[in-house]
């Protein structure tokens, strides 16, 4: 998957999107890589998420996303 800010090919490692082992992205306003939208995947951590109770997105039963500024998964 690609970072929407720097355009580099990123992958998930330790719950964050990284490029060559680095989670920092100088082009991003949050300082972290954010992936281009991929259907069904969180843009912050890249994991496949599904709808949970109350409209939250979950991965393995957890709504927490360590890579997100809001600590919640997001599709957009």
Protein Blocks (a to p, Z undefined) as FASTA:
>chain_A
ZZfklopacddeehiaceehiabdfkbmnlpacddddehiafklopacdddehhiaceeh
iabdfkbmnlpacfZZ
